[in-house]
Structure formats: C-alpha cells, structure tokens
C-alpha cells in the first residue's frame, strides 16, 4: 500500500476505531490546560526523568526544586513550555500538520538537550552524526543517515504527510500514525517521540478529540511496545495501546464494538 510505503511501517487498519468521541474546541482545550501538570510529568517519566509529580507541580508554580539536576529541571520546563505553546496554537486555530509546526515544537521540546534543535538532522552545522535508538537485548535501530541539507529526510517527511492527508481522514488514526512516523524516521537528533506526541495531540485537539498522555504507570509497557514496533515496523499493537491511553477509551471500545456487531 502506498500509505505504508510512504510512512515506513504498516498496521491493521480494520482494528483502528472509526468512532471516537468529539467535543468542542473549548472543552478539549480546557481539559488539556487542566491536565497540564499530569501531561508534563507523564512525558518526563517516559524520558527517565526523576522528578516526582508533586515536584513537577511545584516547579510549574515557579518554585525551584533543591537537589535535582539542572538538566532534569530544564527538561520538565521545556515540556511545560511546549505544552502551553501547543495549546495556544490549537486555541487560535493555527496548529498545522506541517514541517514548520513540527520543527517549531521541537525547538521548545529539545532546547539545550538535543545536539541541535528546531530543524531536521543535517539542516544545521552537524551533518555527519546519525543517532540510533537503543532496543536493549535486540541491539539498536538506525534511521536514515544524517546528510547535509537533509534531502532524503525532507522527501520522506513530505511523502509521509501527503499520504496521511490523502489516505487517512480519521483524526485518531492520522494522529497516532504521525506520532509513530516521527518516532520511526527520527527527523531530529533527539526528542523525536516527545515532539511527535505533541503533534499527535495537536491533530487530535484540532479535531475536537481529547489529547492522549501515556500514563507514567504504563511507561514500561510503552517502551516494550515501541521496541517491537521498531523491530517489526508493525504499528497495530501501538495503535491499540494509544487507544487504551485515551481518556475516552471505554466509550471508544463500546462504540466500535457495537458498530462491528
């Protein structure tokens, strides 16, 4: 299928829910704003950040935490700033599934953490280093090589976006597929999964669908599923996992079960 070729992975499309509850823009934006400390903490836990939830809330209230590394503190603050910026884009109707928004969010997410931030690998000073993803006992996953000007990364990104826009009309499927697309292709030196999840939530909220946060309690399951995704290029399991992480998961399952009967 052209869609799968463009993205670099596949999934069983018949298992992705067609019916997902939608709400007003004001409602999904309010929920995201109210849940922001939880979203930031969940995302930081996925990165192995030692900040506790109370510490994250305290930091977001403008009070520094003694005894923590500056780099860990900055990662939390970057996640918070990225979340607020995403919310502002969505509320203003300015969120777009495009490279400009993707790189803009990365510039906030990975500031002072990635080797370079705010542009694709190869578009800055570093043109010879290609990062990889550790898969534990399964070795490492290596994406496309970093090349000056990033011609192939840009081609892959443009092709993937065109396929998602043309072949995936359902917002939930499109959002989940974008997250996995960004995670697999590794357009940046670091912060790919985080930035791609922000894009996923921008796509969802812009369609009136509540944002997804991977709960800290599911971090181990998330990592295991992602390892299998990198190894098999089959996103079916991860798509189902993201459904289960959605706040309306129970309603989604009920609606789609009755639809199939």
N, C-alpha and C positions, 0 to 999 in steps of 0.2 A: 504494500500500500504506500502511496506517495507520502501520506502524512507521516507514517512511521519512518520512512527513509529520511525525510527532512529533519525529524527530531533526533533520530539515532537510537530510538527504543520503541517498544510496542506494548500493547496491553489489550485485554479482552474488553472491548468497548461495550459489550452487552451487559457487563456487570456494573458499569458506572451508573449511578442513579440519574434518571431523567427528571424526577420530581424533587425539587429542593425548595424549602420554604423561602419566600422572599418578603421583604419588609420595606418600609420607606427609607429613604436615604438618611433622614434624621434619626430613625431608630437604629440602624446599623452603626452610624457614626457615634451615637450616644453610647452604645454598648462597647464599642472599641475604646472610646475615651475612658469609660468607667473601669474597663478591664486592663487598662494600660500597664499598671504595675505587675499584674499576673503575666501578661504577654511578654514583658521585658524579662521577668525572672525565668519564665519557661525557656525563652530563647537563650538566655545566658547559661542555664543548666545544660542545654544541648551542646554548648561550647566548652563545658567543663569548668565554668566559672564558679568559684567557691562562695560567692555572695548568697546569703540566705534571703528568703522572701522579706522578712522584716528589715534587713539591711538594704535591700533594693528600694523598699518604700521610703526608708529614711533618706537614702541618697537622692531619690526623686523629689523629696521635700526640701532639698538643698543643704542637707547636713552630711558632712563627710564621715567616713567610717574609719576608725583607727585600726591599724594592724592589717590592713588589706593592701595588696599591691596596687600601685597607681595604674598599671596596665589593666587589671581586672576592673577597677573603678571606671576607667575610661571606656571599656567595652560596654558596661552597663549604661553609661551616659550616652554612648553612641546609639545603642539600641533604642533608648528613650527618645532621643532627638529624631531618629529615623522614623519612629512610630508617629510622632507628632507631625512630622513633615508629610508622611503618607496620608494621615487623617486630613490635613489641610488641603492636600491635592484632591482627595476624594470629595470633600465637602464643597470645594469650589468648582467641581466638575472638570478639573484639569488633569486627572490621572489618565495616562495613556499607556497602553501596552506597546511601548516602543523603546528604542535604544537610549534616547535622551533621558527618559524617566528611570530606566534601569541603571544607567551609569550615575545619574544624579543621586539615587538612593544608595548606591554602593559607596559614593563619596562620603556619605554620612555614616554608613554602617561600619566601614573598614578603615576609617580615618586613623592614622598613626598605628595601625595594626597590620594591614597588608603591606607587601613590598611597595606597591603603588596603589592608588585608589582613584576612582572616578573615571576610569577609562578601561577599555579591553586590554588584555595582555598583548604587548607588542606595540601599543599606541603611545607609550611613554619612552622613558630613557632605557628601561630594561627590555632587551629584545632577544636574550639568549637563554633565559631560565624558564623551564617548563615545570610547574608544580605537579604533584601527584596526590592521590588520596589513599591513605592507609586503610587496608582491608583486613588487618590482623593476620591470622594464620593463612589467609588467602593471598597475601602479598600486597601489591599496590595497583591502583588503577591510574593509568596515564592518559590524559586527554590529548587533544591536538597540540602540536608543538607551538611554542611562542615564536612568532616571526615578526620582524619589523613591519609595522603598518597593520598587522592583524588581518590580512586579506581573506584568509580562509575562515577565521572566526567570524568576521563580518558577513561573509557569504552564508555560513551556516546559520547565523542568527537571523538574517533576512529571510532565508528559506524557511526556517522554522516558524517565524512569525507569520509568514504568508500562509503556511499550511494550517496553523492554528486559527487564523482569521477566516480562512476559506472552508475548512473541513470540520471545525469544532464549534458549533453555535451555542452549545450548552455551557453556561458560565462556570459551573463547578468543574466539569471535565477540562475546560480550557485552562482554568486557574491551576488545577492540580498538574496538568501536563506542562504548563510553563515552569512551575517550580522544579519538576524533575528534569526538564530540558536544561535549565540553568545549572542545576546540580551536576548533571552528567557532562555537559560541554565545558564547564569550568572557564567561563569567559574572563574571570578575574584571577589574580594571584591568590586571593584568599577572600573569605566572606561570601562565597557563591551561594551556599544553601540559605544563609540568612537573608541575603538580598533577594533571592528568588522567592523566598516565602513572603517577603514584603510585597513583591509584585503579585504573587498569588492572591494575597489579601486585598490588594488594590483592585484586582479584576473582580473578586467576589463582591466587595462592598459597593463598587460602582454599578453592580447589577442588583443591588438590594439584598445580597446574601451575606449573612454574618461571617466575620473573619474567623480563621482557624488558628488556634495555638496548639502546638504539640505539648501536652502536659508534662511537667518535669517528671512525674511518676512513670511516664511512658518513654523516657529518654533511651533506656536500654533497648526496648522494642523498636523504637525508631531507628537506632543505629544498626541493629541486626537486619531490619528490613532494607535499609539503604545499602548495606554490604551486598545483599542478594541482588538488589537492583543493579548495582554496578557490575556484578559478575554476570548476570543473565540478560540484562537490558530488557527485562520484562517488568513493566510497571503495575501490573494487575494488583499485586499484593500491597504496594504503596498507595495505590488509589483507594483501596478498601480501608487501609489504615487511616488515611486522611478523612474519609467519611466518618469513621468511628471517633475521630478527634473533634468533629464539628459539634457545636452546641445543640444543633437540632438533629443529631444522629438518630435518635429513636424515631422521630417523626419521618425522617428520610427513609429509614428501613421499612416502616409501616406503609408509607405511601407507595413505595416501589414494589413491595411485596404484594399489595392488593392490586396494583396495576398489572402485575405479571400473572395473576390468577384468572 
